[in-house]
Amino acid sequence: ATTLGAAANQSNRYFGTAIAAGRLGDSTYTTIAGREFNMITAENEMKPDATQPQRGQFNFSSGDRIYDWATQRGLKVRGHTLAWHAQQPGWMQSLSGSNLRQAMIDHINGVMAHYRGKLAAWDVVNEAFAENGSRRSSNLQSTGNDWIEVAFRTARTADPSAKLCYNDYNIENWTYAKTQGVYNMIRDFKSRGVPIDCVGLQTHFTGGSSLPGNFQTTLSSFAALGVDVALTEVDVTNASTSQYAGLTQACLNVPRCIGITVWGVRDSDSWRSGESPLLFDGGGNKKAAYTSVLNALNAA
Ligand code: G3I
């Protein structure tokens, strides 16, 4: 196959990208995105500050622009994200306790109702763990340790058709404390019947040429708990070809690794633009890393 999406589809996986609504008028950008990818994540437009800027007043205009652009081209969409310590609207940042807990529930219900039946998956909870493997301190965590499972139970009822994911970064190295913290939570959720379908490993790699220790073991270990795994926000310092090929191969080697999403189209679109971390250069040309990923997908 000659595109990332078609190549991934040969093994029933997807290859996605993050899209920014503000760039949909850039034809170089949309041409690449519409050609290469078959799963789309809104980079910022479905986050809490975007979707509920005032309490009780939802705004889906930018999120819908991305959803419409994608689905008009037959591309699927992942929702990102519902409950997160960052990018909360100001009114939510100032809440605490039962008031914040109710606001979280209302937010999940409001956003998921709008997209009910339309999205492949939701990142229900994002980045809730600290590097040492304990829960990250946040206003949400302060509402009680059960806030994550409440978010997932709320989400399942709000849209039973969406796959419900926990999403985080620095959970790629199997021996890292944070990976183990997330793993133990997922194992606990599965054992107690808390509804969760998938774990998103953001996969923001920062240097070197080899993968974080036992990356594939991390994927297969999560999968063995009975959840799908996905690489949800991939970018790699200087787009190391060996790291890009390796992360792709690791996903291909794990049957429940269902897809890979890169966090932007061209280097110039990236939140890490100074590190040239993506598969297309600022001019929209395919980089060596693109070829390494495509070849790995085609060899599967
Ligand atoms: O929209 C405003 C614009 O009106 C204003 O003029 C401008 C001035 O700074 O800011 C714009 O907002 C920025 C927004 O991106 C849209 O460009 C924010 O300042 C900026 O903080 C925000 O950054 C985003 C970041 O999440 C915020 O947390 C990045 O684009 C986005 O790539 C990044 O994505 C996160 C994932 O959601 C979760 N995992 C980590 C990943 C990278 O940080």
Boltz pocket constraint, residues with backbone or C-beta under 6 A from the ligand:
constraints:
  - pocket:
      binder: B
      contacts: [[A, 43], [A, 44], [A, 86], [A, 87], [A, 126], [A, 169], [A, 202], [A, 233], [A, 271]]
      max_distance: 6.0
